[in-house]
Amino acid sequence: QVQLVESGGGLVQAGGSLRLSCAASGRTFSNLAMGWFRQAPGKEREFVAAVGLKRSGGSTNYADSVKGRFTISRDNAKNTVYVQMNSLKPEDTAIYYCAAELFGLATRDDRRYSYWGQGTQVTVSS
C-alpha cells in the first residue's frame, strides 16, 4: 500500500504561482514513478506531469498544456514529489491529484497508476 497526501493548493490570480507537494508513505519512494493529474468540473481527469526513478535519470513527462510553465521534481530523502506551477491560467483550475506507479514508468496513462491521493484544489482567478 502507498498513502499519498497532497498539499499546497489554493486560490491564486492569473499569472501567479503555486507549488504542490505530495508526501508518500508505505513503500520505498525511490522505487515509485510519480505523476500529477487534474480534473476540472465537468471534465475528464487529465495528465499533467510525471517523473521517473532518479537512479534511471529521473525522466520527466509533461502535458503540452503545461510544458514550459510547470516543473515536476522529487526529493527521495523526503518521500515527496512536487509540481511547481508558474504563469497560472484560469484554465488550470482543477483538483490536482498525485499518483504512484509501481514499475518506474513516468507514463501519461492514468490506468498505470495504482495509488492516488485525495486531491488538492487549485483555483486561478482571472
Protein Blocks (a to p, Z undefined) as FASTA:
>chain_A
ZZdddehiacddehiacddddddehiafklpccddddddehiacddfbdcddfknoopac
ddfklgokaccdddfklopacdddehiafklgccddddddfklpacfblklpmbdcebja
ddddZZ
